[in-house]
Amino acid sequence: MRKVMGPFMALVAFAGVADPSPVSAQEGPGKGYARVTQGAYSVVAEVRAKPGKEAELRATTLPLIALVRGDPKNLVYFLQEDRESPGHFIFYEVFANQADFNAHNEMPYVKEWFTKLPSLAEGGVKVMRMEILAKPQ
């Protein structure tokens, strides 16, 4: 009999997480939420791969996760890919303020990623600049 995983367990298995037991945001990987304050500067960005360039765009973009999360001014960073449309990526980023976000965009690895986009992505990056309305509990 084949075991079928729910979406969360599949993600846990894919990510290599050994123990998917619940952890509070204050003690686990989400502990950064405590640093997010009302008025924080958040960005939701979208990029779509050119046909046939999905794997290359993914390979070029995945290293950003560790680089951005390693930036002490970054509060939250998620890179997501549409399950039904491979090569369609959504970024969710939170910084304390716009100056921190602007500094992030000046990082060499961000600039390098942007130079690769014309050959990999259709239409560049669509960006929504957002404001956090309430401090997470």
PyMOL commands that set and color helices and strands:
alter all, ss='L'
color gray80, all
select helices_A, chain A and resi 7-15+29-35+54-61+64-69+98-105+108-120
alter helices_A, ss='H'
color red, helices_A
select strands_A, chain A and resi 41-49+74-81+88-95+121-131
alter strands_A, ss='S'
color yellow, strands_A
deselect
rebuild
show_as cartoon
